[in-house]
Amino acid sequence: MTLLKVLAFSLVILLSYTFFANILPQVQSNPPPEEEAPSPGDMDVAGMIAWGEKLFSGRGTCTLCHNNMGRAPDMLAVDLGAEFATRLADPRYAGRAKGLSGAEAIEAYIEESMSEPSAYVVAGFGKKGTNDTVSPMPVVTAAPISLSEAEMAALTAFLQSRAGVEVTVSLPRATEAEGESAGDGGEEEGPAETAAAAIEKFSCSTCHDLLGSGADIGPKLGGVGARLGRAGLRQAILDPNATIAPGYEADLMPGDFAEQMRVSELELILDYLMALPKEEGGE
């Protein structure tokens, strides 16, 4: 009789845990399919502009800073033709577009601003204490963003189009680079298997000073595990507007990580953040 009571009690407990596990909100375990890049045969000017627009608000992470929050110039809300002309005429500008004119100058300036963002910093948008000589913008060809030559060309085409000038990006260069990329297999990206890989995959170090990136767009995260706890960190990633850190604006952090991350990837990032000492990121 005692054995039956123990078995019955164990069954009730097991069913209770199962019930509660199923009513709790679940993180999407599989991300949506990766957006396919255009094939080399489709890489005409119109296709590059359309692809560049998607990159600007997607994988390129441009809209994380280039928005109406004031952290970087709002590229989609200004007259880019006039804006680029003003920058190229600035006596401080001495970059690779110097001596060029028209659309070619704008092409050179756009490419330079992505690959060497500190070559010229728009007044008022430099890192604090650098007198506008160091840009907070990451090099987009390097990790964690790691845009390919074709993606750089597509973004340049999009911004040239927004500026109202002829698209002068070299199509053969972009097509060849994308052809090499497409030959790698084109399979869906697998799950990140380490915390560092997950942080790079979701561009966390673009805004936060993680993995030695030095980024200061988002809050410093040293000791954040002790401050927020694991549950608080999980909410901060999956619902970033639920609680806004003092001095920061809403909507600065993407709100769709619940759809993008696998559960395993989220847990890797949480493990990493929970272990961050105060010395690494400060208060």
Secondary structure as UniProt FT lines:
FT   HELIX           2..23
FT   HELIX           40..42
FT   HELIX           45..57
FT   TURN            58..60
FT   HELIX           62..64
FT   TURN            68..69
FT   TURN            75..76
FT   HELIX           80..89
FT   TURN            91..92
FT   TURN            96..99
FT   HELIX           102..115
FT   TURN            117..118
FT   TURN            123..124
FT   TURN            128..132
FT   TURN            140..141
FT   TURN            143..145
FT   HELIX           149..162
FT   TURN            163..164
FT   HELIX           171..182
FT   TURN            183..184
FT   HELIX           195..201
FT   TURN            202..203
FT   HELIX           204..207
FT   TURN            211..212
FT   TURN            222..223
FT   HELIX           224..238
FT   TURN            240..241
FT   TURN            246..247
FT   TURN            250..251
FT   HELIX           257..260
FT   HELIX           263..274
FT   HELIX           278..281
//
